[in-house]
Amino acid sequence: MAREPIIKELIHTRRCCPADQSPLMTILEQKLVSYAYETDCVNCMTKYREEKTI
């Protein structure tokens, strides 16, 4: 049960396809100082772009 909060945090930072909810990527913010990404879903062509400093 101690792992449950970690799992919830991972799911919270997961980027998924809005059409079928298949996972695209998961960001592990606790291991980062900052990040920037851009990705496109091949199923629905949704574009994701984000920059963040933690």
Order of alpha helices (4+ residues) and beta strands (2+ residues): alpha-beta-beta-beta-beta
